Structure formats: C-alpha cells, structure tokens
C-alpha cells in the first residue's frame, strides 16, 4: 500500500521589520538651523537701536515659536537616533552633513539668548536667567566638543578631496563664537569679583578660539570658489554662512565691552571698548563685501533654476548676527549710519526668515523635505 506524502510548502519568509517612523530617517542635524534662524529674529529685534511700535510683542511671539521648535526638533532628532541609528552614524561619516552638528550647540545658545532678551517679559527675569544659564552651559559644552570632534573626523575619517572646501565647514567652528557673544549677558548675573572676571575672560578665550579657527578655513573656501567655480545651485545659499563668524564676532566684541566695567574695572574696560570699535568696523566692512558677493551668486543661481532646500535657512542666522553686530557698533560709535545699517539688515533678516519658514512649512506638509535627499547637481560652468 503506497503511502501518500504530500509536498510540504516552503516555510513562509519572516515578516519584514517595519521602518518605524520613516519620516525621521533623513531628518538630519541641519534642522537645528530652523531653530537658530527663528530665535535670532527675536534677539536681533530686541537689539534694534530704534523703537518700532509692536516689535517687542512680535519678538516675544517669535521667541515662543523658537522655544517650541527647539523642543520639537530635539524630540525628532532623538527619534532619529533611536529608530535609525545606521543613518545617524552615516551622517557622522558624511563630510557634507557632519559639520551641521555644530548647529545643535547654536540652537541651545540662540534660544537661551532670546529667552533673556525678550522671554523675560513672559517668564520673569529670574526664570529667564535660569533658562538662559542652563542653555548656555549645554550649548557651550556641545559647541566646544563639536569644534574639536568634527575637525578630527574630517582629518581622520572624512579626508575631503582637494577643492571641496565648503562654507558648511565653519558651522562647528563658529559655535564657540556664539557662546562668546551671548555669554556676556550672564556676567552681571554672577557675583562680583572672580566669577564675573572668569566669565568675561572665558568668553574672550572662546572669541579667540573661534576667530583663529575661522581664519584657517575662510581662505580654503574662497580658494575653492576661485579655482573650481561656483558652488552647486542647491548649495549656493551656504555662502551666507561666512557671515556668521563675521557678524557674531563683531557682536561678541561689543557685548564684551558692554559688561567689561562690571568685571575688570574701568581701567581695563577702556581697552575692551576700543577693541569693539577697532575690530568691529573693519570686520563689518568685510561682512558687507561678502554679503554683496553672496547675494550676487544667489541671484545667479536663482536665474539658473535654484529650487528651495533647507540650505535657504543659511539666509537667516548669519544675517541676524550682522544685525546684532551693527547694533553694537551703533551703540559704541554713536553713528547714525550704523543705526540705519542695523535696520536695513533686520528688514533683510525678517524677509529671509519669512520666505524660509513658509517654504519649509509647505515642504513639510507635502513631504518633500523629509524624503531621501538627492545628490546635488554639478556646478555650472563659470562661462555661463
């Protein structure tokens, strides 16, 4: 009697592991730029040397928005690391993405500065000081770590090819300068004597750290433009990132001069006052030169079809630092020309922020900004 042995069907394949929250997979550290660019609108508005009716209330509203954005982006980035650690590690290995980790530090510092500048209207002065102090410490520690870790990775792991220098390389280097610019606001909150002096000189040391590091990168960026032509269209807005260390260092010099009498005494404070003008005026002049050059390159890119990307947020925070820098020069020189320069730069900042914010919201709703990035198109020939 034959025994019937049915053919066993193949074992079913194990179910694929679902990609949890795929929208977070490509959410990189560059999203902290949205927080920086929003917070600087409120801080720069508070620094304007002219009175504009309703501006203070608008700055408070923008500060509240930046604070919410910081919490949301921090949560989203935590989810990115928890759910997509392979992609997070890939970002660290990518020389085009890793420098954006400097934006985490500047997001903390920017929100902290705006909290003390305008958020105190809502929180009260003691609470605003406490929030700013916590965010300052977090931002400064992260910024100093990024200023060492990212260049280390670029030397040891990334090894970028000759002619690929990018303004993005400045991001981890400018973070300590942001600490130097916003830290002086905390000096009067410290006990007189050693504490104030130490805080002032620590900010001054971070000023030097960032300024000298920036001087090593700027020639590489300009040399890359001269020898290899314009940046790819999508990366053209990153040219505005050069304004960051220029405007922020001018701001820092002015803010340090403002609080020097309470920290080092009148005899030494006069040197800080003189330095704020002797350093700030030439650097602001170079910043305006670079702003004009960058604007011309952006107009060229727009005419050739440059579409919106997250790099457009580079139009916001760097320009905002020039606003606060020009406001400091207006205080220390008394020149009306710097007052109107501050107003003109702030108008440019608000316009750039409004365009970037609207286009970002539209991209989020449509899902385009959270899709896998496409490689940038090659740079166009310099003869076109």
Secondary structure, 3 states (H helix, E strand, C coil): CCCCCCCCCCCCCCCCCCCCCHHHCCCCHHHHHHHHHHHHHHHHHHHCCCCCCCHHHHHHHHHHHHHHHHHHHHHHHHHHHHHCHHHHHHHHHCCCCHHHHHHHHHHHHHHHHHHHHHHHHHHCHHHHHHHHHHHHHHHHHHHHHHHHHHHHHHHHHHCCCCCCCCHHHHHHHHHHHHHHHHHHHHHCCCCCCHHHHHHHHHHHHHHHHHHHHHHHHHHHHHHHHHHHCCCCHHHHHHHHHHHHHHHHHHHHHHHHHHHHHHHHCHHHHHHHHHHHHHHHHHHHHHHHHHHHHHHHHHHHHHHCCCCCCHHHHHHCHHHHHHHHHHHHHHHHHCCHHHHHHHHHHHHHHHHHHHHHHHHHHHHHHHCHHHCCCCCCCCCCCCCC
